[in-house]
């Protein structure tokens, strides 16, 4: 009887994690794109659109720094997740109803922060519901459903935008956040199990001391620098590909955008699932180096051709690379955090640095393309990616626990 109850509880947790990973994908990844399209139709100047989008990025960075720390302390993860869903819905509704500069900036800052917390909260819940041994496999499954959700909802929102206007995707994103509340209630009490972190260890002083102590370990420093620089090298590639496609009048930019998103996401889904299944047995380093090395290969192909068949191949490589990196990100940080009780703090720190890297990439990529052209920009991004792969290959030791239980 006890075993049957445990299996039922486990199935409920899996169903909620699968559904939330699928439904919240668009909220996390595409809100900025839909907001940009909406504000363009509202005849906003580029400078104001940029400020509104940057506000969401700033909210995401701050939320991930603070959220990782909070998740090591606060056990009410279901409540945190439900609050993020409500805040996202209210913020998106504000953007749709009041398309004025300051309300949009504030609302996107709040929505960006709430959306950025979904990933670390689901990661924390996954660790408590799947257990230490099943954690990485569960994260691979989360990422797989996330990518399937991105491809499906991105296509659906595009249809809504064409049929009902650019405000429709905003309401669609808000609706997904609201519907997600139903799945939050499906989690078992294991989602709220205490992490064991003491109140003294949760203080700001002790947290800063723990961060400094962890960063003094070469493995963590090398990994975080690698992840930051990978996002610097990778973040601007797709936007610049689409911009170049439009600049040379090679076809409808909306179509190539859809191709880029769907091809990459569909490729990532099975890759993330497979890596999550095999991560407990496979060493981390060789696979991570391979994923990093694919980034400069993509840039080289982009330089050779601007046609959509090449872009599709480039996005398949992106799916392979990102599908590996996004799962091993959690595996490597879990290895490093073993025994420290700071796993969620490190995940939040790493995700925040990745967001910063992507923002810097788009700023630098746009400036370089304007000043020196697309080919030079892709060459610089490719060389940066190659340097990142070399840094990880030479400076990062293997973290696989080789049969020991992860944190």
C-alpha positions in Angstrom: 0.0 0.0 0.0 2.8 2.4 0.9 4.6 1.6 -2.3 1.5 2.3 -4.3 1.0 5.6 -2.7 4.7 6.5 -3.4 4.3 5.5 -7.1 1.1 7.6 -7.3 2.8 10.6 -5.8 5.8 10.2 -8.1 3.5 10.1 -11.2 1.7 13.2 -10.0 5.0 15.0 -9.6 6.2 13.9 -13.0 3.0 15.0 -14.7 3.2 18.5 -13.1 6.9 18.9 -14.0 6.2 17.8 -17.6 3.2 20.1 -18.0 4.9 23.1 -16.4 8.1 22.7 -18.4 6.0 22.6 -21.6 3.5 25.4 -20.8 6.0 27.8 -19.2 8.6 27.6 -22.1 7.0 30.5 -24.0 6.7 32.6 -20.9 10.5 32.3 -20.2 11.9 32.5 -23.7 9.6 34.3 -26.1 7.9 37.1 -24.1 10.5 39.6 -25.2 10.1 38.7 -28.9 6.3 39.1 -28.7 6.6 42.4 -26.8 9.0 43.7 -29.4 6.5 43.0 -32.2 3.7 44.6 -30.3 5.6 47.8 -29.5 6.8 48.0 -33.1 3.1 48.1 -34.3 2.5 50.8 -31.6 5.2 52.9 -33.5 7.6 53.0 -30.6 11.1 54.2 -31.5 13.9 51.6 -31.4 15.5 53.3 -28.4 12.4 52.9 -26.3 11.8 49.3 -27.4 15.4 48.5 -26.5 14.9 50.1 -23.0 11.7 48.0 -22.4 13.4 44.8 -23.5 16.5 45.5 -21.4 14.3 46.0 -18.4 13.1 42.4 -18.7 16.7 41.2 -18.9 17.7 43.2 -15.8 14.7 41.7 -13.9 15.8 38.2 -14.9 19.4 38.7 -13.8 18.4 40.1 -10.4 15.7 37.4 -9.8 18.1 34.6 -10.6 20.8 35.9 -8.2 18.2 36.3 -5.4 16.1 33.3 -6.3 18.9 30.8 -6.2 19.8 32.0 -2.6 16.1 31.9 -1.5 15.6 28.4 -2.8 18.3 27.0 -0.5 16.4 28.5 2.4 12.7 28.6 1.7 10.8 25.3 1.5 7.5 26.8 0.2 8.4 26.1 -3.4 4.9 25.5 -4.6 3.8 28.9 -3.2 6.8 30.6 -4.9 5.9 28.9 -8.2 2.2 29.9 -7.9 3.2 33.5 -7.1 5.4 33.7 -10.2 2.5 32.5 -12.4 0.2 35.1 -10.9 2.8 37.9 -11.2 3.5 37.0 -14.8 -0.2 37.0 -15.8 -0.8 40.4 -14.1 2.4 41.9 -15.6 1.6 40.7 -19.1 -2.0 42.0 -18.8 -0.6 45.4 -17.8 1.6 45.5 -20.9 -1.3 44.6 -23.2 -3.7 47.1 -21.5 -1.4 50.0 -21.0 1.1 50.3 -23.8 2.8 53.4 -22.3 6.6 53.7 -21.7 6.9 53.6 -17.9 4.2 51.0 -17.3 5.7 48.8 -20.0 9.2 49.1 -18.5 8.1 48.3 -15.0 5.8 45.5 -16.1 8.4 43.8 -18.2 11.0 44.2 -15.4 8.6 42.3 -13.1 7.6 39.8 -15.7 11.2 39.1 -16.7 12.1 38.4 -13.0 9.1 36.2 -12.5 9.7 34.2 -15.7 13.4 33.8 -14.9 12.5 32.1 -11.6 10.5 29.3 -13.2 13.6 27.3 -14.2 15.5 27.4 -10.9 12.2 26.7 -9.0 11.4 23.7 -11.2 15.0 22.5 -10.8 14.7 22.7 -7.0 11.4 20.8 -7.0 12.9 18.2 -9.4 15.7 17.5 -6.9 13.3 16.9 -4.0 10.7 14.9 -6.0 13.1 12.8 -8.1 15.8 12.4 -5.5 19.5 12.9 -5.8 20.0 9.8 -8.1 17.2 10.8 -10.5 17.8 14.5 -10.5 19.8 14.9 -13.7 17.6 12.5 -15.6 14.6 14.6 -14.4 16.3 17.8 -15.5 16.9 16.3 -19.0 13.2 15.5 -19.2 12.4 19.0 -18.1 14.5 20.5 -20.8 13.0 18.1 -23.4 9.5 19.2 -22.6 10.7 22.8 -22.4 12.0 22.7 -26.0 8.8 20.9 -27.3 6.8 23.6 -25.6 8.9 26.4 -27.2 8.4 24.9 -30.7 4.7 24.3 -30.2 3.7 27.5 -28.4 5.9 29.6 -30.7 4.1 28.3 -33.7 0.7 28.8 -32.0 1.5 32.3 -30.9 2.6 33.2 -34.4 -0.8 32.0 -35.7 -2.6 34.0 -33.0 -0.6 37.1 -34.0 -1.5 36.8 -37.7 -5.2 36.2 -37.0 -5.8 38.6 -34.1 -3.0 41.1 -34.2 0.3 41.5 -32.2 -1.4 41.9 -28.8 -2.8 38.3 -29.1 0.5 36.5 -28.3 0.9 38.6 -25.1 -2.5 37.5 -23.9 -1.5 33.9 -24.9 1.6 34.1 -22.8 -0.4 35.4 -19.9 -3.0 32.7 -20.4 -0.3 30.0 -20.3 1.0 31.3 -17.0 -2.6 31.3 -15.5 -3.3 27.8 -16.7 0.0 26.6 -15.2 -1.5 27.4 -11.7 -3.6 24.2 -12.1 -0.5 22.1 -12.4 1.2 23.7 -9.5 -1.5 22.3 -7.3 -0.7 18.8 -8.5 2.7 18.5 -6.8 3.0 16.3 -3.7 4.3 17.6 -0.4 7.8 16.4 -1.4 8.1 19.6 -3.4 8.2 21.6 -0.2 10.6 19.4 1.8 13.1 21.5 3.7 16.6 21.7 2.3 18.3 21.5 5.7 19.9 24.9 5.4 20.0 26.6 8.8 18.9 30.2 9.4 22.4 31.2 10.4 23.8 29.8 7.1 21.0 31.6 5.3 22.2 35.1 6.4 23.6 37.5 3.9 27.0 37.3 5.6 27.2 33.6 5.6 25.9 33.4 2.0 28.6 35.8 0.8 31.2 33.8 2.7 30.0 30.6 1.0 30.0 32.2 -2.4 33.6 33.4 -1.9 34.6 30.0 -0.6 33.0 28.2 -3.6 34.4 30.6 -6.1 37.9 30.0 -4.8 37.6 26.5 -6.1 39.1 26.5 -9.6 36.5 24.2 -11.1 33.6 26.5 -10.3 35.5 29.6 -11.5 36.4 28.0 -14.8 32.9 26.7 -15.4 31.2 30.0 -14.6 33.6 31.9 -16.9 33.1 29.3 -19.6 29.3 29.5 -19.4 29.4 33.3 -19.4 31.6 33.5 -22.4 29.7 30.8 -24.3 26.6 32.9 -24.0 28.6 36.0 -25.2 29.7 34.0 -28.2 26.3 32.4 -28.9 23.6 34.8 -27.9 23.7 37.1 -31.0 24.1 34.4 -33.6 20.4 33.8 -34.5 19.3 37.5 -34.3 22.2 38.4 -36.6 21.4 35.6 -39.0 17.8 36.8 -39.3 18.9 40.4 -39.6 21.3 39.6 -42.4 18.6 37.5 -44.1 16.3 40.6 -44.1 19.1 43.0 -45.0 19.9 41.1 -48.2 16.2 40.6 -49.1 16.6 36.9 -49.3 12.9 36.2 -48.3 10.4 36.8 -45.5 12.2 37.3 -42.2 9.2 35.9 -40.3 9.5 32.6 -42.1 13.2 32.2 -41.5 12.6 33.1 -37.8 10.1 30.3 -37.5 12.5 27.9 -39.2 15.3 28.8 -36.9 13.2 28.5 -33.7 11.4 25.3 -34.6 14.4 23.4 -36.0 16.6 24.2 -33.0 13.9 23.4 -30.4 12.9 20.1 -32.1 16.5 19.1 -32.2 17.1 20.0 -28.6 14.2 18.0 -27.2 15.5 14.4 -27.9 19.1 15.5 -27.2 18.3 16.9 -23.8 16.2 13.7 -23.0 19.1 11.4 -24.0 21.8 13.4 -22.2 19.6 13.4 -19.0 19.2 9.6 -19.2 22.9 8.9 -19.8 24.5 11.6 -17.6 24.7 9.4 -14.5 27.0 7.0 -16.5 28.8 9.4 -18.9 31.7 11.7 -18.0 30.8 15.4 -18.3 33.9 16.9 -19.8 34.2 15.3 -23.3 30.5 15.9 -24.1 30.6 19.5 -22.9 33.8 20.2 -25.0 32.1 18.8 -28.0 29.0 21.0 -27.4 31.2 24.1 -27.1 33.2 23.2 -30.2 30.0 23.1 -32.3 29.5 26.9 -31.8 32.4 28.1 -34.0 31.5 25.5 -36.6 28.0 27.1 -36.8 29.6 30.5 -37.3 31.8 29.2 -40.1 28.8 27.8 -41.9 26.9 31.1 -41.5 29.8 33.0 -43.1 29.8 30.6 -46.1 26.1 31.0 -46.9 23.1 33.1 -46.0 20.5 30.8 -47.6 17.8 29.0 -45.5 19.1 25.5 -46.0 22.4 26.5 -44.4 20.5 28.2 -41.6 18.5 25.1 -41.0 21.8 23.0 -40.7 23.2 25.7 -38.4 20.1 25.4 -36.1 20.4 21.6 -36.0 24.0 22.1 -34.7 22.6 24.7 -32.3 20.1 22.2 -31.0 22.8 19.6 -30.5 25.1 22.0 -28.7 22.4 23.7 -26.5 20.6 20.4 -25.7 23.9 19.0 -24.2 25.0 22.2 -22.4 21.6 23.0 -20.8 21.4 19.6 -19.1 25.1 19.2 -18.2 24.9 22.8 -16.7 22.9 21.3 -13.9 24.9 18.1 -13.7 28.3 19.9 -13.3 27.0 22.5 -10.8 25.4 19.7 -8.8 28.8 17.9 -8.8 30.6 21.0 -7.6 28.0 21.9 -5.0 28.1 18.4 -3.5 28.0 18.6 0.3 27.9 22.4 0.4 24.1 22.8 0.6 24.4 25.6 -2.0 23.2 23.9 -5.2 20.4 26.3 -5.9 22.5 29.3 -5.2 25.1 28.1 -7.8 22.3 27.4 -10.3 20.9 30.9 -9.8 24.4 32.4 -10.1 25.1 30.4 -13.3 21.8 31.2 -14.9 22.2 34.9 -14.1 25.7 35.0 -15.7 24.3 33.2 -18.8 21.6 35.9 -19.1 24.3 38.6 -18.7 26.4 36.9 -21.4 23.4 36.8 -23.8 22.7 40.5 -23.2 26.3 41.5 -23.8 26.4 39.3 -26.9 23.4 41.1 -28.5 24.8 44.6 -27.6 28.3 43.8 -28.9 27.0 41.9 -31.9 24.8 44.7 -33.0 27.6 47.2 -32.6 30.1 45.1 -34.5 27.7 44.4 -37.4 26.9 48.1 -37.8 30.6 49.0 -37.8 32.3 46.1 -39.6 29.6 44.0 -41.3 28.1 40.6 -40.7 31.0 38.4 -41.9 33.5 40.1 -39.6 31.0 39.8 -36.7 30.4 36.1 -37.2 34.2 35.6 -37.4 34.7 37.3 -34.1 31.9 35.4 -32.4 33.3 32.1 -33.9 36.8 32.9 -32.6 35.4 33.7 -29.2 33.5 30.3 -29.2 36.7 28.5 -30.1 38.6 30.2 -27.3 35.9 29.2 -24.9 36.1 25.5 -25.9 39.9 25.6 -25.5 39.5 27.2 -22.0 37.1 24.5 -20.8 39.2 21.7 -22.4 42.4 22.8 -20.8 41.2 24.4 -17.5 38.3 22.3 -16.4 38.8 18.9 -14.7 36.2 16.1 -14.9 33.5 16.5 -12.2 31.6 13.2 -12.7 31.2 11.5 -9.3 31.9 8.0 -10.8 29.2 6.2 -8.9 28.9 8.5 -5.8 25.6 10.2 -5.2 25.3 13.7 -6.4 24.3 16.6 -4.1 
